[in-house]
Amino acid sequence: MKDETSKKRSSIFQAILSVFAAGVGIQSNKNREQDFNEGNFKTTIFAGLIGVVIFISVLVAIVTLVLDKS
């Protein structure tokens, strides 16, 4: 049971790192292929959606700060 829990945590962490690396543009072809072959689809989609929400939130915050300074 303990191995299963740590495996889920590592897969969630791996999905978050993979989404971040892909978003920044530093994802290697080897890791991309590994994600498609061994990764969990639902976990990757969830991590991607969280990444998009964080990205949009940061953009909105930056634009709000810039417009308030003007």
C-alpha positions in Angstrom: 0.0 0.0 0.0 2.8 2.4 0.8 4.5 1.8 -2.5 1.2 2.6 -4.3 0.8 5.9 -2.5 4.4 7.0 -3.2 4.0 5.9 -6.8 0.8 8.1 -7.1 2.6 11.0 -5.5 5.6 10.6 -7.8 3.4 10.4 -10.9 1.6 13.6 -9.9 4.9 15.3 -9.2 6.3 14.0 -12.5 3.2 15.3 -14.3 3.6 18.7 -12.8 7.2 18.9 -13.7 6.5 17.6 -17.2 3.8 20.2 -17.8 6.0 23.0 -16.5 8.9 21.9 -18.7 6.7 21.7 -21.7 5.2 25.1 -21.0 8.6 26.7 -20.6 9.9 24.9 -23.7 12.6 22.8 -22.1 10.9 19.4 -22.4 13.2 16.8 -23.9 11.9 14.5 -26.6 12.8 11.5 -24.5 10.7 12.8 -21.6 7.8 13.7 -23.9 7.8 10.2 -25.3 8.0 8.7 -21.8 5.0 10.8 -20.7 2.9 9.6 -23.7 3.9 5.9 -23.2 3.9 5.6 -19.4 2.1 8.6 -18.1 -1.4 8.7 -16.7 -3.7 10.7 -19.1 -6.0 12.1 -16.3 -3.1 13.2 -14.1 -1.4 15.0 -17.0 -4.6 16.8 -18.0 -5.2 17.8 -14.4 -1.7 19.2 -14.1 -2.0 21.0 -17.4 -5.3 22.6 -16.4 -3.7 23.7 -13.1 -0.8 25.1 -15.0 -3.1 27.1 -17.4 -5.0 28.5 -14.4 -1.8 29.6 -12.7 -0.4 31.1 -16.0 -3.6 33.1 -16.6 -3.7 34.3 -13.0 -0.1 35.5 -13.2 -0.8 37.4 -16.4 -3.9 39.0 -15.0 -2.0 40.1 -11.9 0.8 41.6 -14.0 -1.6 43.5 -16.2 -3.5 44.8 -13.2 -0.3 46.0 -11.5 0.8 47.7 -14.7 -2.5 49.4 -15.3 -2.8 50.5 -11.7 0.7 52.2 -11.9 -0.3 54.3 -14.9 
